[in-house]
Every structure is written in structure tokens, then in C-alpha cells.
Amino acid sequence: MPDYAFHNGQIIEPWVLLEPLGKGGNSQVWKARHEDGRVASVKFSIRKKSNKRYQRFIDEVKLHGTLAPHPGVLPMYAYCLPEQPGNKAPSWLSMPVATPIRDALNEDFELERVVEAIAEVAETLVWLSNQKIYHRDIKPANLYYYDGHWVLGDLGLATFPEKSSVTSSSERLGHHRQPSVAADHNRGHRSLRFHHHAEEDSHRPRHGVAERKYVEG
């Protein structure tokens, strides 16, 4: 169970929550309006500071801040790590509202565009692995199209040399057991290939079945 919960219209200075965009075991992502009028995607930690999982959020902010200038990583606008986070003043990081990869590809599905997306994401993964940084959670829900680039999002499970702690291979995240860190550099590329085939297959007409778009959920 989350330590904190949020709802539409809630005011968490300097944000007003507009609609949920996603959630995970340690956070919730909301489309929110800043007090200056701009709209962003804001990831809120749902863990108390005393919860050991809270450190993962701090690690994510730390990593995101160093990678955000790279065109293959979704930028981070700002972040807030209160001394005493709570339901009314949780920790957060804000990012632009990007287009999920499935939505971007479904707008005009072309093989050339799919290849372009895979190539750009793969290039970013190679760049990360050269610095011993591994995303560890490559899937369509964490891939986006933003500002003319295919980008990675959600660095919550990423590992990097300065990370305070790494999720153990025996710890469960939701209904899934976390994979070991040892094979991460190969797993990211295999996962990318798998999702490419799944995405391509979702657009392929089947015998006796009308072609349909894949709708997440």
C-alpha cells in the first residue's frame, strides 16, 4: 500500500493535479499545472522518508539530473526533496508532457519510423552502458517521443555507479521479481527487440481478423 495518495484537483504547491498519467510501486505520475500556468508531467514519491524505497526516488532524481541534457533521455525541469516529506508536501520531479511511443507510432505507423525509434533508443542504451548505467525497465510504457527524439523515461530502477542501493534479485516489485543486475546490459537490448516485434505484430492483419490498433490496458 502507498504511504500517500493523491486526487484530481489536489493542490501540492506549486502544482494543481489535473489527471493521473501512470503509477508504480514507489510513485505516481500526474499531469499538473504549475502556479505560473505551465503544464508538466510530475512524478510524486508515494513513500515516507523512513521507507527504504524512498531512497530509490532520491537516486532517480540524482541520476535524472545528470542525464537530462542528453537528447535520448526525457528532460527534467525541476525537483523537490523536502526535509520532511508528507502527503501535502511530497517529494517530486517534473518533466515535460511527452507522447508515449505507442501513441506516436499509432498516429502514422510506418516501418521506417519504427526502425528510427528502435535505433535512437538503442543508441541511448549503448551510451548509458558505456558509463555503466543500466535502465533495467525497458518497455513501451517508459519510451516516449519528445522534441523530435525518441527518449527514455522512468529511471526509477536504473543502476549507476554512485547509486546508494540496488534492488536485490529476490525483492518483488509489484507482481514481478526484479532481475539481477549482472545481465542488465544485454537485457535492455533484448527487451527492446521483443517490444519491437510485439509492436509490429499488433499492427499486422491476421487471417479472418480485422486489423486493429493496440490499446494499452
Summary of the structure (lengths in Angstrom):
residues: 217
radius of gyration: 17.8
end to end distance: 21.4
largest distance: 59.9
contacts: 604
relative contact order: 0.13
helix: 29%
strand: 24%
